[in-house]
Amino acid sequence: MRTGDQNMFAFYLPTRIVHGPNSVRETGKAFRSIGAEKALVVTDKGVKSAGLAEGVLESLKESGIPYVVFDDVEENPGGVTVGKGAEVALKEKCNGIVVVGGGSPLCAGRGMGVVITNGGRIQDYAGLNKAPKPPLPLIAIPTTAGSGAEVSQFIILKDEERHIKMVVGSPMFFPRVAILDPMLLRKLPFWQSVISGIDALSHAIEAYLTILATPITDALALSAVDLIYHNLRPAATSDDLDAKEACLIGSTMANMACGNARLGLPHAMTTPMEGMFKIPHGMAVGTILPYVMEFNLPASYQRFALLAKRMEASDCNRSVEELAPQAITAIKRLFIDLRFPRKYSDEQIDRKAIPQMAKMVMGGLHGEYYDPHREYPMNAVIPSVNLRKATMKDLIELYERSFEGWEI
Ligand SMILES: [Fe+2]
């Protein structure tokens, strides 16, 4: 991230990453290494009934670590679930957390860690650097290749009272260890693989197109695009373990990039949408991605040309101006192959909410400046690190267009 001075950069990632097939066998040893003795294992019912937590529990048993399982995490969880899990951990005197699951259990479990040591409710810490104490040490074991929450300092949860997605962030919130085991992705249904993979791809593309991008984040973002773009089709449609592993590592690398370079308009524009309507995160973000890429194209033909080369441009001798739009075409081709939606449907998202959503984007990613009574002029510039500055008018046009559909 850029620090104070415009020419100074820092890159921070304290999470130890262990990866490879059957790496969940390392859970017990990793738990000992973080200095904890009793584990709260956080997961959801789907993950548990698919047997995906078994290897983790087995490893804890083998290492003689007592544990309590909390599997009551729903899709898109909020403060209530975090509170329940924290209560269980406090009652059972757990002093470390192991999360096995997708983005929902990962964020819920990480939120529990914050509440257990700091007290109160997770809403009390919404925003950046609000929690005074470090959370319980935590091991993150993703079962989807998407959220990147295993290497993130940001915890994304639903604020049930304000009907918004809240971001709770601090450099103290990075998981201590991330275990990336592609064997856990083997039973992931096609659609789950697709929406989590597109979310991860969007993390990488957005991180590459912010004003905070650095050579370090660029290297991670471009390699993540490469890995995910070329492996998502086989990973989602077959048992190809190498492809699944590539997507899993790509997803982690994408978040290492966006954790430092931050995210652009797709995530900013869909955060209010997800708080107001029932739409899976990856679907919300992915659907608007091609429209935002079209908007961003004039800001850097050079960057789009490099993206195109990493995806599918075979004739690299062409000019930057010719190559650049092919990055958008490549994304559209991937969407067609994966039967990913070309637009939002009116049944899913109420189009009348567009002005309200735009206003919420103006209120900042963490809702820190949001005032429902405030009106913004159409030329007001939104607070975002997106490479191309966008106004209120641009946002409304992008939302409108994303209901119309694109052509290739
Ligand atoms: Fe995301």
Residues whose N, C-alpha, C, O or C-beta is under 5 A from the ligand:
A	BS01	LIG	D199
